[in-house]
Amino acid sequence: MARAQTAYLSRSDVPARPALQQALNALKLKLVLDDGYVPFESSGYLPCTLDGEDAGFTLRFSDVDAGAPRSPVLAEALGGRDVALDFKWSGDVREQVSAMGVCAALAGSFGALVHDPDKDVILDAAKLLARAKAGLEEL
């Protein structure tokens, strides 16, 4: 599985930490975002706690370049989303579960479009949550 994916949102839909944590709580993954998460300011490794253990992923915010080349799949689905959240993680399953969980929350509660660049597919909230839960089973 890829170790990077991007969530695209409209700038006005990017959640603050309390709203994002509430969406994560609804997924019942026992995943807690670090208090250091600040939309558009967080950059680099974002610590999380997964069922009481350290986890996390790298997160970077950027503006979507309307003229940038992109795959037909992504171009068709992107719509007016103007912010990209780039997620990267190592081979640690906890990091993968954290990234998938946050992406599932973004897709399910905030209208994010999540793109897997390696397979050039759009991942919906259900698929992302299934991947997070599959990772939990590996722990």
Backbone as CSV, one residue per row, in Angstrom:
resi,resn,N_x,N_y,N_z,CA_x,CA_y,CA_z,C_x,C_y,C_z
1,MET,0.825,-1.168,0.000,0.000,0.000,0.000,0.878,1.244,0.000
2,ALA,0.361,2.282,-0.601,1.090,3.546,-0.676,1.354,4.094,0.717
3,ARG,2.379,4.889,0.829,2.690,5.533,2.094,2.523,7.039,1.966
4,ALA,1.689,7.439,1.011,1.387,8.852,0.818,0.040,8.976,0.132
5,GLN,-0.682,9.984,0.514,-1.920,10.309,-0.177,-2.245,11.757,0.134
6,THR,-3.167,12.314,-0.643,-3.513,13.715,-0.505,-5.009,13.862,-0.325
7,ALA,-5.388,14.705,0.621,-6.787,15.065,0.819,-6.972,16.483,0.296
8,TYR,-7.993,16.671,-0.520,-8.299,17.975,-1.089,-9.596,18.490,-0.478
9,LEU,-9.565,19.727,-0.025,-10.740,20.358,0.569,-10.866,21.789,0.079
10,SER,-12.054,22.333,0.235,-12.237,23.768,0.067,-11.682,24.428,1.320
11,ARG,-11.038,25.548,1.149,-10.387,26.245,2.265,-11.358,26.429,3.441
12,SER,-12.582,26.777,3.158,-13.559,27.028,4.218,-13.977,25.760,4.955
13,ASP,-13.684,24.591,4.409,-14.066,23.323,5.032,-12.954,22.670,5.841
14,VAL,-11.755,23.244,5.827,-10.649,22.665,6.594,-10.969,22.845,8.079
15,PRO,-11.085,21.744,8.817,-11.534,21.847,10.208,-10.443,22.265,11.184
16,ALA,-10.876,22.953,12.215,-10.014,23.216,13.365,-9.889,21.915,14.161
17,ARG,-8.956,21.874,15.084,-8.711,20.647,15.828,-9.949,20.098,16.539
18,PRO,-10.739,20.923,17.264,-11.889,20.336,17.973,-12.878,19.636,17.038
19,ALA,-13.163,20.226,15.902,-14.100,19.610,14.955,-13.520,18.331,14.351
20,LEU,-12.229,18.353,14.035,-11.601,17.164,13.471,-11.537,16.054,14.520
21,GLN,-11.232,16.393,15.762,-11.196,15.379,16.810,-12.583,14.783,17.037
22,GLN,-13.618,15.605,16.976,-14.982,15.100,17.128,-15.313,14.104,16.012
23,ALA,-14.911,14.413,14.787,-15.139,13.490,13.671,-14.349,12.201,13.864
24,LEU,-13.139,12.296,14.393,-12.342,11.099,14.682,-12.995,10.263,15.782
25,ASN,-13.502,10.914,16.798,-14.159,10.194,17.890,-15.336,9.385,17.365
26,ALA,-16.057,9.927,16.406,-17.214,9.230,15.841,-16.805,7.948,15.113
27,LEU,-15.556,7.880,14.648,-15.067,6.690,13.945,-14.682,5.570,14.917
28,LYS,-14.545,5.897,16.186,-14.236,4.914,17.240,-12.910,4.175,17.011
29,LEU,-11.903,4.922,16.589,-10.573,4.342,16.367,-9.641,4.545,17.566
30,LYS,-10.081,5.256,18.592,-9.242,5.587,19.744,-8.002,6.363,19.295
31,LEU,-8.235,7.308,18.380,-7.175,8.121,17.799,-7.342,9.565,18.268
32,VAL,-6.269,10.122,18.841,-6.301,11.488,19.355,-5.219,12.301,18.655
33,LEU,-5.638,13.423,18.060,-4.699,14.348,17.424,-3.958,15.140,18.488
34,ASP,-2.728,15.438,18.218,-1.943,16.289,19.091,-2.559,17.691,19.124
35,ASP,-2.442,18.361,20.264,-2.949,19.731,20.390,-2.233,20.698,19.455
36,GLY,-1.101,20.293,18.914,-0.334,21.146,18.019,-0.907,21.265,16.617
37,TYR,-1.968,20.502,16.304,-2.571,20.600,14.974,-3.267,21.955,14.838
38,VAL,-2.805,22.726,13.860,-3.416,24.014,13.540,-3.533,24.083,12.019
39,PRO,-4.762,24.200,11.502,-4.930,24.254,10.051,-4.057,25.335,9.414
40,PHE,-3.429,24.977,8.325,-2.580,25.848,7.506,-1.259,26.207,8.174
41,GLU,-1.078,25.878,9.447,0.178,26.173,10.137,0.974,24.916,10.434
42,SER,0.289,23.817,10.718,0.997,22.567,11.006,1.772,22.136,9.772
43,SER,3.010,21.751,9.995,3.842,21.292,8.891,4.914,20.378,9.453
44,GLY,4.989,19.177,8.906,5.947,18.213,9.404,5.236,17.119,10.170
45,TYR,5.968,16.502,11.066,5.415,15.363,11.793,4.342,15.843,12.764
46,LEU,3.154,15.223,12.681,2.053,15.522,13.585,1.853,14.325,14.510
47,PRO,2.215,14.458,15.766,2.026,13.346,16.694,0.543,13.070,16.920
48,CYS,0.244,11.822,17.144,-1.097,11.370,17.510,-0.923,10.298,18.581
49,THR,-2.018,9.969,19.226,-2.032,8.851,20.163,-3.078,7.870,19.655
50,LEU,-2.668,6.643,19.461,-3.560,5.596,18.983,-3.684,4.551,20.075
51,ASP,-4.847,4.504,20.687,-5.121,3.566,21.770,-4.025,3.627,22.841
52,GLY,-3.646,4.863,23.194,-2.676,5.082,24.262,-1.221,5.011,23.859
53,GLU,-0.933,4.697,22.580,0.454,4.587,22.127,0.773,5.683,21.114
54,ASP,2.060,6.043,21.048,2.494,7.064,20.103,2.259,6.621,18.676
55,ALA,1.786,7.550,17.871,1.575,7.336,16.446,1.662,8.717,15.803
56,GLY,1.428,8.792,14.530,1.436,10.081,13.850,1.826,9.930,12.401
57,PHE,1.973,11.052,11.726,2.283,11.077,10.300,2.797,12.468,9.960
58,THR,3.324,12.603,8.769,3.763,13.905,8.287,2.614,14.548,7.532
59,LEU,2.382,15.824,7.822,1.286,16.564,7.206,1.799,17.896,6.694
60,ARG,1.416,18.219,5.464,1.759,19.522,4.886,0.534,20.075,4.168
61,PHE,0.262,21.346,4.392,-0.814,22.058,3.704,-0.232,22.804,2.522
62,SER,-0.984,22.865,1.435,-0.568,23.687,0.293,-1.800,24.105,-0.494
63,ASP,-1.630,25.157,-1.279,-2.698,25.585,-2.176,-2.693,24.691,-3.398
64,VAL,-3.871,24.415,-3.931,-3.988,23.629,-5.154,-3.697,24.557,-6.328
65,ASP,-2.757,24.169,-7.154,-2.408,24.920,-8.357,-3.385,24.514,-9.454
66,ALA,-4.288,25.439,-9.813,-5.339,25.120,-10.785,-4.774,24.701,-12.137
67,GLY,-3.594,25.177,-12.479,-3.025,24.862,-13.786,-2.085,23.672,-13.797
68,ALA,-1.877,23.053,-12.634,-0.936,21.933,-12.547,-1.484,20.710,-13.280
69,PRO,-0.596,19.961,-13.928,-1.071,18.725,-14.567,-1.487,17.716,-13.513
70,ARG,-2.559,17.014,-13.784,-3.022,15.964,-12.868,-3.714,14.892,-13.675
71,SER,-3.886,13.744,-13.059,-4.511,12.618,-13.742,-5.959,12.961,-14.085
72,PRO,-6.501,12.321,-15.117,-7.907,12.562,-15.459,-8.859,12.223,-14.304
73,VAL,-8.541,11.172,-13.546,-9.388,10.777,-12.410,-9.459,11.911,-11.392
74,LEU,-8.311,12.455,-11.038,-8.273,13.529,-10.055,-8.862,14.810,-10.617
75,ALA,-8.521,15.151,-11.837,-9.018,16.385,-12.445,-10.540,16.409,-12.494
76,GLU,-11.146,15.279,-12.819,-12.599,15.205,-12.919,-13.270,15.358,-11.559
77,ALA,-12.665,14.826,-10.514,-13.287,14.803,-9.193,-12.977,16.038,-8.344
78,LEU,-11.920,16.765,-8.655,-11.408,17.818,-7.781,-12.405,18.944,-7.526
79,GLY,-13.151,19.324,-8.514,-14.113,20.414,-8.336,-13.417,21.687,-7.904
80,GLY,-14.024,22.425,-6.986,-13.473,23.699,-6.543,-12.576,23.598,-5.329
81,ARG,-12.171,22.405,-4.958,-11.306,22.256,-3.782,-9.976,22.957,-4.049
82,ASP,-9.577,23.798,-3.116,-8.411,24.643,-3.364,-7.267,24.467,-2.373
83,VAL,-7.405,23.503,-1.452,-6.350,23.227,-0.476,-6.013,21.741,-0.518
84,ALA,-4.719,21.448,-0.488,-4.244,20.062,-0.455,-3.583,19.801,0.896
85,LEU,-3.926,18.659,1.491,-3.265,18.197,2.705,-2.515,16.934,2.311
86,ASP,-1.204,17.020,2.311,-0.371,15.883,1.920,0.004,15.085,3.160
87,PHE,-0.348,13.795,3.140,-0.073,12.871,4.238,1.029,11.912,3.812
88,LYS,1.995,11.701,4.684,3.041,10.688,4.459,3.278,9.975,5.776
89,TRP,3.619,8.692,5.668,3.891,7.897,6.863,4.938,6.847,6.544
90,SER,5.532,6.306,7.604,6.552,5.270,7.445,5.870,3.916,7.376
91,GLY,6.631,2.864,7.521,6.086,1.515,7.502,5.415,1.098,8.800
92,ASP,5.444,1.959,9.819,4.809,1.653,11.098,3.293,1.633,10.917
93,VAL,2.672,0.543,11.297,1.223,0.381,11.126,0.460,1.457,11.897
94,ARG,0.962,1.872,13.046,0.278,2.915,13.827,0.222,4.223,13.041
95,GLU,1.280,4.545,12.335,1.295,5.752,11.521,0.291,5.637,10.374
96,GLN,0.244,4.479,9.752,-0.714,4.247,8.668,-2.150,4.392,9.182
97,VAL,-2.457,3.769,10.310,-3.803,3.844,10.876,-4.153,5.297,11.200
98,SER,-3.200,6.039,11.735,-3.440,7.443,12.065,-3.775,8.252,10.809
99,ALA,-2.977,8.087,9.778,-3.217,8.829,8.531,-4.551,8.437,7.902
100,MET,-4.832,7.135,7.854,-6.097,6.672,7.273,-7.285,7.170,8.084
101,GLY,-7.147,7.165,9.404,-8.225,7.636,10.258,-8.536,9.105,10.045
102,VAL,-7.494,9.931,9.997,-7.710,11.360,9.786,-8.299,11.603,8.395
103,CYS,-7.795,10.891,7.395,-8.354,11.047,6.047,-9.813,10.596,5.992
104,ALA,-10.149,9.524,6.694,-11.537,9.058,6.749,-12.426,10.112,7.392
105,ALA,-11.942,10.729,8.462,-12.710,11.789,9.122,-12.880,12.992,8.195
106,LEU,-11.823,13.363,7.488,-11.909,14.494,6.567,-12.892,14.210,5.431
107,ALA,-12.835,13.003,4.890,-13.726,12.643,3.784,-15.173,12.517,4.254
108,GLY,-15.373,11.894,5.397,-16.725,11.635,5.868,-17.436,12.832,6.453
109,SER,-16.699,13.745,7.068,-17.339,14.853,7.773,-17.107,16.231,7.160
110,PHE,-16.103,16.347,6.277,-15.761,17.677,5.780,-15.691,17.762,4.251
111,GLY,-16.107,16.704,3.568,-16.170,16.737,2.112,-14.842,16.622,1.398
112,ALA,-13.825,16.079,2.077,-12.516,15.934,1.443,-12.559,14.888,0.336
113,LEU,-11.789,15.127,-0.668,-11.543,14.170,-1.740,-10.150,13.611,-1.454
114,VAL,-10.049,12.309,-1.223,-8.761,11.707,-0.873,-8.280,10.893,-2.060
115,HIS,-7.066,11.218,-2.509,-6.493,10.622,-3.712,-5.250,9.811,-3.371
116,ASP,-5.222,8.572,-3.826,-4.039,7.719,-3.722,-3.284,7.886,-5.030
117,PRO,-2.144,8.591,-5.014,-1.444,8.871,-6.267,-0.802,7.640,-6.919
118,ASP,-0.465,6.640,-6.115,0.171,5.452,-6.680,-0.795,4.633,-7.532
119,LYS,-2.021,4.529,-7.073,-3.031,3.755,-7.813,-3.961,4.645,-8.618
120,ASP,-3.820,5.960,-8.464,-4.663,6.943,-9.136,-6.139,6.630,-8.921
121,VAL,-6.506,6.515,-7.640,-7.900,6.268,-7.285,-8.331,7.256,-6.208
122,ILE,-9.626,7.529,-6.192,-10.233,8.330,-5.150,-10.738,7.359,-4.084
123,LEU,-10.400,7.635,-2.832,-10.782,6.777,-1.719,-11.879,7.456,-0.911
124,ASP,-13.016,6.783,-0.765,-14.096,7.372,0.028,-13.879,7.062,1.510
125,ALA,-14.722,7.675,2.337,-14.571,7.531,3.790,-14.663,6.076,4.236
126,ALA,-15.568,5.309,3.640,-15.736,3.902,4.031,-14.477,3.092,3.730
127,LYS,-13.877,3.311,2.580,-12.663,2.584,2.197,-11.496,2.971,3.125
128,LEU,-11.382,4.263,3.427,-10.320,4.724,4.314,-10.485,4.162,5.720
129,LEU,-11.719,4.141,6.201,-11.978,3.581,7.528,-11.688,2.088,7.545
130,ALA,-12.044,1.393,6.479,-11.747,-0.041,6.389,-10.242,-0.281,6.431
131,ARG,-9.463,0.561,5.769,-8.002,0.418,5.791,-7.456,0.687,7.200
132,ALA,-8.028,1.688,7.874,-7.581,1.973,9.241,-7.888,0.782,10.148
133,LYS,-9.089,0.236,10.033,-9.464,-0.900,10.880,-8.634,-2.145,10.558
134,ALA,-8.304,-2.341,9.284,-7.444,-3.468,8.921,-6.072,-3.317,9.564
135,GLY,-5.568,-2.086,9.615,-4.295,-1.837,10.271,-4.362,-2.121,11.760
136,LEU,-5.484,-1.752,12.388,-5.655,-2.029,13.807,-5.596,-3.517,14.107
137,GLU,-6.131,-4.300,13.193,-6.115,-5.762,13.384,-4.708,-6.335,13.322
138,GLU,-3.787,-5.632,12.647,-2.401,-6.084,12.559,-1.630,-5.832,13.856
139,LEU,-2.119,-4.910,14.663,-1.378,-4.544,15.886,-1.482,-5.604,16.951
